[in-house]
Structures are given as C-alpha cells and as structure tokens.
Amino acid sequence: MLEHGGRLQQAAITYGIALPDWLDLSTGISPFAWPVPEIPAQAWHRLPEDDDGLVDVAQAYYHAPQLLPVAGSQAAIQALPSLRGPSRVGVIAPGYNEHAHAWRRAGHEVTCLSAWSLLERADELDVIVLIHPNNPGGERFQREALLACHARLRARGGWLIVDEAFMDVSPDDSLCPFTARDGLVVLRSVGKFFGLAGIRAGFVCTSRPLLDALRDYLGPWTLSGPTRHVLKLALADRDWQAQARGWLRHGSARLAEVLLMHAVTPTAGCAFFHWWRHELAPSWHHALAERGILTRLFDEPRSLRFGLPADEAGLLRLDQALASVRLMGMT
Amino acid sequence: MLEHGGRLQQAAITYGIALPDWLDLSTGISPFAWPVPEIPAQAWHRLPEDDDGLVDVAQAYYHAPQLLPVAGSQAAIQALPSLRGPSRVGVIAPGYNEHAHAWRRAGHEVTCLSAWSLLERADELDVIVLIHPNNPGGERFQREALLACHARLRARGGWLIVDEAFMDVSPDDSLCPFTARDGLVVLRSVGKFFGLAGIRAGFVCTSRPLLDALRDYLGPWTLSGPTRHVLKLALADRDWQAQARGWLRHGSARLAEVLLMHAVTPTAGCAFFHWWRHELAPSWHHALAERGILTRLFDEPRSLRFGLPADEAGLLRLDQALASVRLMGMT
C-alpha cells in the first residue's frame, strides 16, 4: 500500500511546531466545508438501504444516467483493474499515483505518460487513465478530444477512465452525461469540493454492465448510514454549491496573486490548488515548513502544490512567509 | 451479489402495513443502541488518520494482540478468499451465506457442512469458516476444540476463520486473544452488539503477515472519520457495555419465555436472537407479517429467526400475535 496522510503529524514532529499552529496547504481539499447538520439516530441504527434516494440525488448532481456510490474513489481505483483481463494501460503522469499502483498490482502492463502522449498513443493502449483536471499537473482536456479518444478505445473493447475528483467547480467539462457509453468510466469524489475528506465517499459513473460488475465486486453496504444521509443533503444543496464555487474561484485567484507577488509563478492549477514546478521545490518546502506552512512536495518532477488558505489571515501568513523565504535569497 | 436488506420495505408493500407500524424482529442487531453523541466537525473535514488511537482502543476491547479496522466484517469476508491460492474450504451450514458465496466467487472448492462435521473433517480441508455463536443455527464451540482444529489446519498451512459477529455478550469464548498464531482469523462486527447497523465497521484479528496483506488489499481509508470517532468512544465505554450485556441477556430470556408460552420452542439461540426450526415456518412468517411483525424466514432448513423486541410493549405485541396465530390452529 502506498503511504498517505500523517504528513501534518510528521511535520509537527520534524519541525517542532505544535499541530494547531500549522497552516496546512498540503491537500487539495476545499477549505470551505459543507456544514454537516446533526445526524439522525436512525442513520446509525439501521442497515443502510440502496433505495434511500441517494442514487437519484447523485444522478441529478452529476448529470449521470446511472452511477454507483462507493467508499471514496479509492475503492473504485482499486476495484477496476480486477474487472478486466491483462491489458496495456496508460496512466497520466505526473498524477495521483494510486492509479498506476492499482493497475500494476493487478498484473497489467502499465505505462506512465504525459497527458498529450496518452491521447496520441490511444491505439497502442487498452485502457487510458486520466485525471481531469489533473492533480497536481493541472492539465485540462477538451471534451471532444476525450470523447474521440474514448471512441477509439471502445472500438477495441478498451476503457477510458477519467478521475474527475476536482471537476465540481467546472461541471460543464464533466464526461458524466456520456457515461451510458460502454467503456467510459468517470470517477467522482465528494471529499474535495464539499470539504469533507473524512466522509470517504465517491461515485462511479459508467454503463450498466460494468456498474453491475463493480457492484458485485464491492459487495453490499459500501457506505455507512450517516455518510449516505450527509451525501443526500449535500448533493442537493444547490445554493451552497453555487456559493462554494464562488469561494473556490476567488480563493484560487487570491492564492495565485500572492504566489505571483513572490515570483512563485504557478506552472498550472485549478480552483483547488496551484502547482509550481521548480528545481528548488524541496528547499522552498523546507523553508515554508520551518515557518509552520505545510505544502505538498513532489519529487518527480520537482514541484510544490499549494492548497487554498481558508481566509485572508491564511493568505497574509503565506504572503509573509514567502517574503521571508525570498529574503534568504532562494529564487 | 446476494440480496440483503430492503426486507422491511418489501414487507410494508406486500402486507399493506405502513413502515412505522411494524415490529421488526428480522435482524440480529441489538435493539439497545449505544447513544451516539454529536460528531465533531473535524471528523468530517479531515482525512482519517491510522494513528488516531482507534487501534489501541479496539485491541483493548477485543483482547487482540493486533487487528485491522475494516468497513464491516463484510469487507473482510470478501477480501480473505483473494489472499490464498485454490483451497478446499469448509463453511458452516446453515450460516451467514456471504461466506460460502465469497469463497466460491474467488474460485475455491467450497463444501457446506454442519458445525460438527466441519471439525471432524478438518484434515480434508485447507480452510474452515465457522460462525460462533452461529447465525442462525446458534451452535457454540469449546475454545479448546477450536484451538485444536486450528492447530491441525495450521500444520498444513491452513486457516481457521471464526466469524464472531455475535460474541460480544460472551467475550470469554472469543479466540481474539490467540490471534498472534498464524492461520487463525477472527472477524468482529461492531454493528450487532452496539446496535449500530448503519456504522459498517468491524475488525479483523489475525497474525501480522496476513493482516498486512489484508491492509494492502483493502487500501487506505476504509473507515470514515465519523465512524472512527464513534468507534473510539463506544469501544471504550465499559459501563455501557456491561449494561448492554445485561439488557441483551434479559431481553433474550424474556423472548424465549414468550416463544415457549406459545409452543414456539427455540431450537437454538443466543443473546441476540432465537431460532426455531419448523416445517410450518413459512406459514408462521406469513401470519406474523399479517400482524405487522417481521421475522426472518430461512428456507433451508425451514426455520424462523426472532430478533429481540426493544421493550415489554414489543414483547406483549409478539405475545398477542403468537396467541392469535395459534388460535388459527397452526401448530
């Protein structure tokens, strides 16, 4: 298993800074969380039921003709490679590394390629796994280019898998509405946009036969009662969703401004984070951590990802820390 | 996938009785639920962390040298058959049918045997799956007999898997303390004893190598933040646990009294349910359902399982319904 999480706790130990004193920008999760109301006792007491209305609400939110609730897109990432025979699989790089890991573990032949190489080499591959918008690379794709790529794969029984974990701010770019087509699989995550990383819930949108195979593979009761209750309310809360899109766009623009002021020019980004590719990324990561600001460091390629501060106070703190790091001559 | 749940909703339609008017005795889940307090917002907002203290609390509660939290024992039931090569597997019958289903699906050779045949034929099998106490059969085993059976299997690289979903009222019979031994796997479920069927949480207790393989197979974040929060509190609440054992023992004894009064003599049972094997089980099931009382009907062998009513009012209602059914001459 790849190691995740615990980074903040590890940083607290490494840098001798208490947990509450950190500005944690190391995740791509929205700092604007949907306000979870009290959970009715029945949600804890009774077995979750498939026909509780969650699927209808989710289909409306994602504009998907059919879908399956799963325990985080992680559950789908792990299950999908078991649902087809040995395949040549192209996975976007740099990207969320659980994808390549899961396909390799299931015995497939995995090649990691840049976004553009992947689309060009569709005819040499059986399965293509994209992240859209990409994390951390930030690449975006034209809907038509993706549908054309899918059509080429589908003609040979292949799959196009698109991980849309960060798509909620730009829903018009989603491929969910097209997932009645065989071989098109879209993964959606609830935690990022709704700021609920602890909920561990996501949805798989794909055509009925694969959806049924996945449902059979994952078994009953993949989500807890309280999770289903919260999902139904959050996915239906259109007013909050519209506000949150505004907050994220504004927060992302403000973050870019602050980074630019200090010549930390984002290589790419989306509404949830900015990504900065730079040879000195490890030194910047270290210097910011010494100042109680945790970013996410990537080794290959050397880069930093900055999540959104929750407010102006957080932005000011980042601003001052970046200024102080630059004074050290690190540019 | 085997179909579960939805039985109460189906019965409401079949018998034209509104959902709130049912006395639902169709599950083995305790009607005495641990009182879930308010969930802190952080449990929803942050990614769950493995080192949040849950494992320590659970090890103390189960007296297990090591364990892995899983999304219900269902998750472990599905995963374990993937973690060994083709095997001859003996599964207790009648029992919870997800076990045999999962082993068959993974391509193993599955034989369903009575509790006693299983132990006798240990030398012809690679894996034995028991439920202790059995559901619905109610069979109980001597700890020494199980440990001897495990030793025979282990000598040939085999496994003894014991599903202890209903063990919490008789913790001294648990094999959890012995699970440092290779090839001994104990599954524990939180939902039954704590009355939290919606929580979808359980634990696997086994030796480190298999535990690591299972952790790798299931991937990160198998439980939501709120579920981990509730588990930590409930598993540490010794006063409530002692009370709940008393409530379940008393409730089970009262249920047996009421059943006996009407010549519905339990074939077996435990603190969570009573089981009645009878050729006329389908007719009784139907007649009770007409009176708004849902029991669990098994076809093979023909039998009824009665879960515990939550209070004396529920017992009285069952009492009156049984009397009325007997008046129909159905004995």
Interface residues (C-beta under 8 A of the other chain):
Chain A: M1 L2 H4 G5 G6 Q9 T27 I29 A33 V36 E38 I39 A41 Q42 A43 W44 H45 R46 L47 P48 E49 D50 D51 A71 G72 Q74 A75 Q78 E98 G191 G195 L196 A197 G198 I199 R200 A201 R215 D216 G219 P220 W221 T222 L223 S224 G225 P226 T227 V230
Chain B: M1 L2 H4 G5 G6 Q9 T27 I29 A33 V36 E38 I39 A41 Q42 A43 W44 H45 R46 L47 P48 E49 D50 D51 A71 G72 Q74 A75 Q78 E98 G191 G195 L196 A197 G198 I199 R200 A201 R215 D216 G219 P220 W221 T222 L223 S224 G225 P226 T227 V230
